[in-house]
């Protein structure tokens, strides 16, 4: 019984470990293009982001400097938040 509990605890720890290490990344750059309908953002360095369904547009326009908080979903960079830098 003790081995079963230790094994189950170890499996639960390993299963939750991946989520604990998935950190949001940040990129700063100038907006090249923003399409609220297509939910996409491109920075002047070529970085392309898809915007999450929960994304709220803070009034992004081309030429503005922004900080993008993002994470990977497969091969796509998903922007969770975009902050206009002053």
N, CA, C and O atoms as a GROMACS GRO file, in nm:
protein
  344
    1UNK      N    1   0.082  -0.119   0.000
    1UNK     CA    2   0.000   0.000   0.000
    1UNK      C    3   0.087   0.126   0.000
    1UNK      O    4   0.056   0.223  -0.068
    2UNK      N    5   0.194   0.121   0.077
    2UNK     CA    6   0.283   0.237   0.086
    2UNK      C    7   0.346   0.268  -0.050
    2UNK      O    8   0.357   0.384  -0.087
    3UNK      N    9   0.388   0.163  -0.125
    3UNK     CA   10   0.447   0.183  -0.257
    3UNK      C   11   0.346   0.249  -0.352
    3UNK      O   12   0.383   0.334  -0.433
    4UNK      N   13   0.220   0.210  -0.341
    4UNK     CA   14   0.117   0.266  -0.427
    4UNK      C   15   0.099   0.415  -0.400
    4UNK      O   16   0.086   0.494  -0.493
    5UNK      N   17   0.099   0.454  -0.273
    5UNK     CA   18   0.084   0.595  -0.238
    5UNK      C   19   0.204   0.676  -0.285
    5UNK      O   20   0.186   0.784  -0.340
    6UNK      N   21   0.324   0.625  -0.265
    6UNK     CA   22   0.445   0.695  -0.308
    6UNK      C   23   0.447   0.707  -0.460
    6UNK      O   24   0.483   0.812  -0.513
    7UNK      N   25   0.411   0.602  -0.529
    7UNK     CA   26   0.407   0.604  -0.675
    7UNK      C   27   0.304   0.704  -0.725
    7UNK      O   28   0.331   0.779  -0.819
    8UNK      N   29   0.186   0.707  -0.665
    8UNK     CA   30   0.082   0.801  -0.706
    8UNK      C   31   0.124   0.944  -0.678
    8UNK      O   32   0.098   1.033  -0.759
    9UNK      N   33   0.189   0.967  -0.565
    9UNK     CA   34   0.236   1.102  -0.532
    9UNK      C   35   0.344   1.147  -0.630
    9UNK      O   36   0.344   1.262  -0.673
   10UNK      N   37   0.435   1.057  -0.664
   10UNK     CA   38   0.541   1.091  -0.759
   10UNK      C   39   0.482   1.120  -0.897
   10UNK      O   40   0.526   1.214  -0.964
   11UNK      N   41   0.385   1.043  -0.940
   11UNK     CA   42   0.321   1.067  -1.070
   11UNK      C   43   0.249   1.200  -1.071
   11UNK      O   44   0.254   1.272  -1.171
   12UNK      N   45   0.181   1.234  -0.963
   12UNK     CA   46   0.111   1.362  -0.956
   12UNK      C   47   0.209   1.478  -0.958
   12UNK      O   48   0.183   1.580  -1.022
   13UNK      N   49   0.320   1.463  -0.890
   13UNK     CA   50   0.423   1.568  -0.888
   13UNK      C   51   0.481   1.589  -1.027
   13UNK      O   52   0.496   1.703  -1.071
   14UNK      N   53   0.513   1.482  -1.095
   14UNK     CA   54   0.569   1.493  -1.230
   14UNK      C   55   0.468   1.550  -1.329
   14UNK      O   56   0.505   1.628  -1.417
   15UNK      N   57   0.343   1.513  -1.316
   15UNK     CA   58   0.240   1.563  -1.406
   15UNK      C   59   0.217   1.712  -1.388
   15UNK      O   60   0.191   1.782  -1.486
   16UNK      N   61   0.226   1.761  -1.267
   16UNK     CA   62   0.204   1.904  -1.242
   16UNK      C   63   0.330   1.986  -1.268
   16UNK      O   64   0.321   2.108  -1.281
   17UNK      N   65   0.444   1.923  -1.274
   17UNK     CA   66   0.571   1.995  -1.290
   17UNK      C   67   0.582   2.071  -1.420
   17UNK      O   68   0.641   2.179  -1.422
   18UNK      N   69   0.528   2.019  -1.529
   18UNK     CA   70   0.537   2.087  -1.658
   18UNK      C   71   0.466   2.220  -1.658
   18UNK      O   72   0.515   2.317  -1.716
   19UNK      N   73   0.352   2.226  -1.594
   19UNK     CA   74   0.277   2.351  -1.588
   19UNK      C   75   0.348   2.454  -1.501
   19UNK      O   76   0.338   2.574  -1.526
   20UNK      N   77   0.417   2.407  -1.398
   20UNK     CA   78   0.485   2.500  -1.308
   20UNK      C   79   0.602   2.570  -1.377
   20UNK      O   80   0.637   2.683  -1.342
   21UNK      N   81   0.664   2.504  -1.475
   21UNK     CA   82   0.779   2.560  -1.541
   21UNK      C   83   0.745   2.635  -1.669
   21UNK      O   84   0.833   2.696  -1.729
   22UNK      N   85   0.619   2.633  -1.711
   22UNK     CA   86   0.577   2.704  -1.832
   22UNK      C   87   0.562   2.852  -1.797
   22UNK      O   88   0.458   2.895  -1.748
   23UNK      N   89   0.666   2.927  -1.823
   23UNK     CA   90   0.666   3.069  -1.788
   23UNK      C   91   0.627   3.154  -1.908
   23UNK      O   92   0.664   3.124  -2.021
   24UNK      N   93   0.552   3.259  -1.881
   24UNK     CA   94   0.517   3.354  -1.986
   24UNK      C   95   0.642   3.431  -2.025
   24UNK      O   96   0.722   3.470  -1.939
   25UNK      N   97   0.660   3.451  -2.153
   25UNK     CA   98   0.775   3.525  -2.205
   25UNK      C   99   0.732   3.667  -2.239
   25UNK      O  100   0.613   3.694  -2.256
   26UNK      N  101   0.829   3.757  -2.248
   26UNK     CA  102   0.800   3.896  -2.279
   26UNK      C  103   0.888   3.943  -2.394
   26UNK      O  104   1.006   3.910  -2.400
   27UNK      N  105   0.830   4.019  -2.485
   27UNK     CA  106   0.901   4.078  -2.598
   27UNK      C  107   0.861   4.224  -2.609
   27UNK      O  108   0.743   4.258  -2.597
   28UNK      N  109   0.960   4.310  -2.631
   28UNK     CA  110   0.932   4.452  -2.650
   28UNK      C  111   0.969   4.490  -2.792
   28UNK      O  112   1.072   4.446  -2.843
   29UNK      N  113   0.886   4.569  -2.857
   29UNK     CA  114   0.914   4.611  -2.994
   29UNK      C  115   0.814   4.714  -3.041
   29UNK      O  116   0.727   4.759  -2.966
   30UNK      N  117   0.829   4.752  -3.168
   30UNK     CA  118   0.740   4.851  -3.229
   30UNK      C  119   0.641   4.779  -3.320
   30UNK      O  120   0.678   4.690  -3.397
   31UNK      N  121   0.514   4.817  -3.310
   31UNK     CA  122   0.408   4.752  -3.387
   31UNK      C  123   0.425   4.786  -3.535
   31UNK      O  124   0.428   4.902  -3.574
   32UNK      N  125   0.434   4.681  -3.617
   32UNK     CA  126   0.436   4.698  -3.763
   32UNK      C  127   0.293   4.692  -3.815
   32UNK      O  128   0.252   4.774  -3.897
   33UNK      N  129   0.217   4.593  -3.766
   33UNK     CA  130   0.076   4.583  -3.804
   33UNK      C  131  -0.003   4.515  -3.693
   33UNK      O  132   0.049   4.432  -3.619
   34UNK      N  133  -0.130   4.553  -3.685
   34UNK     CA  134  -0.222   4.497  -3.588
   34UNK      C  135  -0.356   4.479  -3.656
   34UNK      O  136  -0.408   4.572  -3.718
   35UNK      N  137  -0.412   4.359  -3.646
   35UNK     CA  138  -0.542   4.330  -3.706
   35UNK      C  139  -0.632   4.270  -3.598
   35UNK      O  140  -0.620   4.152  -3.564
   36UNK      N  141  -0.721   4.352  -3.544
   36UNK     CA  142  -0.811   4.308  -3.440
   36UNK      C  143  -0.911   4.204  -3.486
   36UNK      O  144  -0.956   4.122  -3.407
   37UNK      N  145  -0.947   4.208  -3.613
   37UNK     CA  146  -1.042   4.111  -3.668
   37UNK      C  147  -0.977   3.973  -3.683
   37UNK      O  148  -1.034   3.871  -3.645
   38UNK      N  149  -0.855   3.972  -3.738
   38UNK     CA  150  -0.781   3.846  -3.757
   38UNK      C  151  -0.709   3.804  -3.629
   38UNK      O  152  -0.651   3.696  -3.622
   39UNK      N  153  -0.712   3.893  -3.528
   39UNK     CA  154  -0.645   3.867  -3.400
   39UNK      C  155  -0.496   3.836  -3.418
   39UNK      O  156  -0.446   3.735  -3.371
   40UNK      N  157  -0.427   3.929  -3.488
   40UNK     CA  158  -0.284   3.910  -3.510
   40UNK      C  159  -0.208   4.040  -3.487
   40UNK      O  160  -0.262   4.149  -3.505
   41UNK      N  161  -0.082   4.026  -3.446
   41UNK     CA  162   0.005   4.138  -3.419
   41UNK      C  163   0.142   4.105  -3.475
   41UNK      O  164   0.194   3.996  -3.451
   42UNK      N  165   0.201   4.200  -3.549
   42UNK     CA  166   0.336   4.182  -3.605
   42UNK      C  167   0.421   4.299  -3.558
   42UNK      O  168   0.380   4.415  -3.568
   43UNK      N  169   0.540   4.268  -3.505
   43UNK     CA  170   0.633   4.371  -3.463
   43UNK      C  171   0.732   4.400  -3.575
   43UNK      O  172   0.743   4.322  -3.670
   44UNK      N  173   0.803   4.513  -3.565
   44UNK     CA  174   0.895   4.553  -3.670
   44UNK      C  175   1.012   4.458  -3.689
   44UNK      O  176   1.076   4.461  -3.794
   45UNK      N  177   1.041   4.372  -3.590
   45UNK     CA  178   1.150   4.274  -3.605
   45UNK      C  179   1.101   4.145  -3.671
   45UNK      O  180   1.178   4.051  -3.687
   46UNK      N  181   0.972   4.142  -3.709
   46UNK     CA  182   0.916   4.025  -3.776
   46UNK      C  183   0.845   3.927  -3.683
   46UNK      O  184   0.784   3.831  -3.729
   47UNK      N  185   0.852   3.951  -3.552
   47UNK     CA  186   0.783   3.863  -3.457
   47UNK      C  187   0.633   3.872  -3.481
   47UNK      O  188   0.576   3.981  -3.486
   48UNK      N  189   0.569   3.756  -3.496
   48UNK     CA  190   0.426   3.750  -3.523
   48UNK      C  191   0.356   3.680  -3.408
   48UNK      O  192   0.401   3.574  -3.363
   49UNK      N  193   0.246   3.736  -3.362
   49UNK     CA  194   0.171   3.681  -3.250
   49UNK      C  195   0.025   3.666  -3.287
   49UNK      O  196  -0.032   3.752  -3.355
   50UNK      N  197  -0.035   3.556  -3.242
   50UNK     CA  198  -0.180   3.542  -3.248
   50UNK      C  199  -0.231   3.590  -3.113
   50UNK      O  200  -0.167   3.567  -3.010
   51UNK      N  201  -0.343   3.658  -3.113
   51UNK     CA  202  -0.397   3.712  -2.989
   51UNK      C  203  -0.495   3.613  -2.928
   51UNK      O  204  -0.576   3.552  -2.998
   52UNK      N  205  -0.488   3.598  -2.796
   52UNK     CA  206  -0.577   3.504  -2.728
   52UNK      C  207  -0.721   3.553  -2.736
   52UNK      O  208  -0.747   3.670  -2.762
   53UNK      N  209  -0.814   3.462  -2.713
   53UNK     CA  210  -0.956   3.497  -2.716
   53UNK      C  211  -0.990   3.597  -2.607
   53UNK      O  212  -1.085   3.674  -2.622
   54UNK      N  213  -0.915   3.597  -2.499
   54UNK     CA  214  -0.941   3.687  -2.387
   54UNK      C  215  -0.872   3.823  -2.405
   54UNK      O  216  -0.881   3.909  -2.317
   55UNK      N  217  -0.803   3.843  -2.518
   55UNK     CA  218  -0.727   3.966  -2.540
   55UNK      C  219  -0.817   4.089  -2.542
   55UNK      O  220  -0.924   4.089  -2.604
   56UNK      N  221  -0.772   4.193  -2.472
   56UNK     CA  222  -0.842   4.322  -2.471
   56UNK      C  223  -0.750   4.425  -2.534
   56UNK      O  224  -0.639   4.448  -2.484
   57UNK      N  225  -0.795   4.486  -2.641
   57UNK     CA  226  -0.715   4.585  -2.716
   57UNK      C  227  -0.701   4.714  -2.636
   57UNK      O  228  -0.801   4.780  -2.608
   58UNK      N  229  -0.577   4.752  -2.600
   58UNK     CA  230  -0.559   4.877  -2.528
   58UNK      C  231  -0.550   4.998  -2.622
   58UNK      O  232  -0.513   5.107  -2.578
   59UNK      N  233  -0.585   4.980  -2.749
   59UNK     CA  234  -0.578   5.089  -2.846
   59UNK      C  235  -0.450   5.084  -2.928
   59UNK      O  236  -0.390   5.188  -2.957
   60UNK      N  237  -0.408   4.964  -2.965
   60UNK     CA  238  -0.283   4.945  -3.039
   60UNK      C  239  -0.291   5.005  -3.178
   60UNK      O  240  -0.391   4.988  -3.249
   61UNK      N  241  -0.184   5.076  -3.216
   61UNK     CA  242  -0.172   5.130  -3.352
   61UNK      C  243  -0.030   5.106  -3.402
   61UNK      O  244   0.064   5.094  -3.324
   62UNK      N  245  -0.016   5.100  -3.535
   62UNK     CA  246   0.116   5.082  -3.595
   62UNK      C  247   0.207   5.196  -3.551
   62UNK      O  248   0.165   5.311  -3.543
   63UNK      N  249   0.333   5.162  -3.523
   63UNK     CA  250   0.432   5.261  -3.483
   63UNK      C  251   0.449   5.275  -3.333
   63UNK      O  252   0.544   5.339  -3.287
   64UNK      N  253   0.358   5.216  -3.254
   64UNK     CA  254   0.368   5.226  -3.110
   64UNK      C  255   0.462   5.121  -3.054
   64UNK      O  256   0.471   5.009  -3.106
   65UNK      N  257   0.534   5.159  -2.948
   65UNK     CA  258   0.621   5.064  -2.880
   65UNK      C  259   0.536   4.988  -2.779
   65UNK      O  260   0.462   5.049  -2.701
   66UNK      N  261   0.547   4.854  -2.780
   66UNK     CA  262   0.465   4.770  -2.694
   66UNK      C  263   0.550   4.663  -2.625
   66UNK      O  264   0.661   4.631  -2.667
   67UNK      N  265   0.492   4.610  -2.518
   67UNK     CA  266   0.549   4.495  -2.450
   67UNK      C  267   0.446   4.384  -2.460
   67UNK      O  268   0.334   4.398  -2.413
   68UNK      N  269   0.486   4.272  -2.520
   68UNK     CA  270   0.395   4.160  -2.542
   68UNK      C  271   0.429   4.049  -2.444
   68UNK      O  272   0.544   4.005  -2.435
   69UNK      N  273   0.330   4.003  -2.369
   69UNK     CA  274   0.343   3.887  -2.281
   69UNK      C  275   0.283   3.770  -2.357
   69UNK      O  276   0.165   3.772  -2.393
   70UNK      N  277   0.365   3.666  -2.382
   70UNK     CA  278   0.320   3.558  -2.469
   70UNK      C  279   0.370   3.423  -2.423
   70UNK      O  280   0.458   3.412  -2.338
   71UNK      N  281   0.311   3.320  -2.482
   71UNK     CA  282   0.351   3.182  -2.458
   71UNK      C  283   0.334   3.104  -2.587
   71UNK      O  284   0.260   3.147  -2.676
   72UNK      N  285   0.400   2.992  -2.599
   72UNK     CA  286   0.390   2.909  -2.718
   72UNK      C  287   0.272   2.814  -2.706
   72UNK      O  288   0.243   2.760  -2.599
   73UNK      N  289   0.203   2.794  -2.818
   73UNK     CA  290   0.098   2.694  -2.830
   73UNK      C  291   0.126   2.622  -2.960
   73UNK      O  292   0.087   2.668  -3.067
   74UNK      N  293   0.194   2.509  -2.952
   74UNK     CA  294   0.241   2.441  -3.073
   74UNK      C  295   0.350   2.526  -3.136
   74UNK      O  296   0.452   2.553  -3.073
   75UNK      N  297   0.330   2.568  -3.261
   75UNK     CA  298   0.427   2.651  -3.332
   75UNK      C  299   0.388   2.799  -3.328
   75UNK      O  300   0.458   2.882  -3.386
   76UNK      N  301   0.279   2.832  -3.260
   76UNK     CA  302   0.229   2.969  -3.258
   76UNK      C  303   0.264   3.041  -3.129
   76UNK      O  304   0.258   2.984  -3.020
   77UNK      N  305   0.301   3.168  -3.143
   77UNK     CA  306   0.320   3.255  -3.027
   77UNK      C  307   0.184   3.319  -2.998
   77UNK      O  308   0.129   3.390  -3.082
   78UNK      N  309   0.132   3.293  -2.879
   78UNK     CA  310   0.002   3.345  -2.840
   78UNK      C  311   0.022   3.461  -2.742
   78UNK      O  312   0.076   3.441  -2.633
   79UNK      N  313  -0.020   3.580  -2.782
   79UNK     CA  314  -0.009   3.698  -2.696
   79UNK      C  315  -0.122   3.697  -2.595
   79UNK      O  316  -0.239   3.699  -2.632
   80UNK      N  317  -0.087   3.693  -2.468
   80UNK     CA  318  -0.186   3.697  -2.361
   80UNK      C  319  -0.220   3.842  -2.326
   80UNK      O  320  -0.334   3.872  -2.291
   81UNK      N  321  -0.121   3.930  -2.336
   81UNK     CA  322  -0.142   4.071  -2.305
   81UNK      C  323  -0.045   4.156  -2.385
   81UNK      O  324   0.067   4.114  -2.414
   82UNK      N  325  -0.088   4.276  -2.421
   82UNK     CA  326  -0.004   4.372  -2.490
   82UNK      C  327  -0.017   4.506  -2.418
   82UNK      O  328  -0.128   4.558  -2.402
   83UNK      N  329   0.096   4.560  -2.375
   83UNK     CA  330   0.095   4.686  -2.302
   83UNK      C  331   0.166   4.792  -2.386
   83UNK      O  332   0.277   4.770  -2.434
   84UNK      N  333   0.101   4.905  -2.404
   84UNK     CA  334   0.163   5.016  -2.477
   84UNK      C  335   0.264   5.083  -2.384
   84UNK      O  336   0.230   5.121  -2.272
   85UNK      N  337   0.389   5.096  -2.433
   85UNK     CA  338   0.496   5.155  -2.354
   85UNK      C  339   0.499   5.306  -2.380
   85UNK      O  340   0.479   5.350  -2.493
   86UNK      N  341   0.524   5.383  -2.278
   86UNK     CA  342   0.531   5.530  -2.292
   86UNK      C  343   0.675   5.572  -2.299
   86UNK      O  344   0.704   5.692  -2.311
   0.00000   0.00000   0.00000
